[in-house]
Amino acid sequence: MGRDRETDRDADGAPPPGDGDRPVEERPPSAPDGDAVPAVLRSFVDAVPTPTLACDPESRAIRAANAPAADLLDRDRGALTLTGLDDLGESETTAGGDPVGAAVDAARDVDGVTRFEWTVASAPTRRLELAVRAATVAGREWLIVGLTDVTDRVTAEERLRSQLRVTDAIAATVPAALFQCTARGTLSRWNDRLAADAGYEGEELSGTALTSLFDDETRDAVADALQSVYGEGRSAECEATLVTRSGERVPYRLSLGPVIDGDDVVGAVGVGEDVTEASLREERLAVLTRVLRHNFRNDLNVVTGFTERAIDEVDDPELVAELERVVDTAERLLRVGETSRRVERLLADRPTPRPTDLADTVEEALVTVPPELRERADIAVDVSEGIAVSAVGYLAEAIAELVDNAIRHSDAARPSVSVTAAELPSESWTSLVVADDGPGIPPAERAVLTGEETPLEHASGLGLWYVNWIVSAGGGGFDIGESKAGGTRIEMELRTADGG
């Protein structure tokens, strides 16, 4: 070390030119034993572009620090060389719980770099990663310490852990099966509900291909849904038969969606539901509905037939009028039965909205209104070309139902019905109005839509329910009011196809 000190002086024993002009903190510091820090060590540390310190391996005292280290630690270099490495942190242990001194000393016993993280400030939290390596410089061993600020990463990880805790709490609370798949379609996370549905415990599902949980007959449906998610980046649904660990077969409904990182699909998330009870309920309801509708229709046809024969045989005008009322009532009930069939079909199809040309849909609706009704009414249409709305495929049936009702229930000698459309100022909605000059919808039928009907009135507004469900299925709204002519005004607010 004496020789190193001599190299910093000229032949006359004076310091190198200009050395006396350096600021105090820039002068070569001395070790406690009086030896100056080798210039080559300071030069080595200064040449490193990242924050770096050089420490005495025995005392862990800092002997050299470069400018990036001084900036990172917010201390001047002279002050740093008067402290020890242990003085930089808030605690005597690393982030992993080991003594800092032991972690640093371990670098002398390994061939390579020893890394650990250390909290150097707590308000706000500041975390550094230290990379410590033993090195021989100027014939002596030193500890070279690289410093990296990892505070942002630690903060992001803590935020992620917090989000995962919330996600896990939600997953544990939701009564449906929730799961996440890797980019290869294997399960990586799931809640207890999925494990219970499949009959597995703990980590037994880890790495299991989602498709392998389903039977051979329906496995392709799950694979196709996953292909839509991974290949096209869009959500998909399917129904399949889950095979439990004990071999039980369970009707199951899956809803899958993509996990996207940038432009890449890196995984999938899904919701699963055991639909055993729902399937049985729907099956039994369908059977009940078909049987009742068949008997309902047959019996009413008998009533109508016998009543019409009675009308032909009766000469009393008052009795004929009463019998005709029976026929009208029977025909109305038959129409209710037909409407119930269409409602059943709508609920079974679960249609999704799609762009629909409104003018074409209105034209299609009017064609389906019975000719005898169209011929005894004046129907005015004012729907501009080019209006596209988001609606399910049953919209034409809804419009036809309203026009049919307007004509059929009118007390005018020649009913008037108007069908008009206008794009609303928001440009996200289109208003379609069917108005008439009839007596208006009775309060009992309006009450059907508000849930205020009595048990004796619950079937009277089934047609209105049907229209309301069709409009709602497309994300629209439905309102009943009074027309300018004193009749009924029914407005359907429909989302425009490009209106968001």
Disulfide bonds with the S-S distance in Angstrom:
none
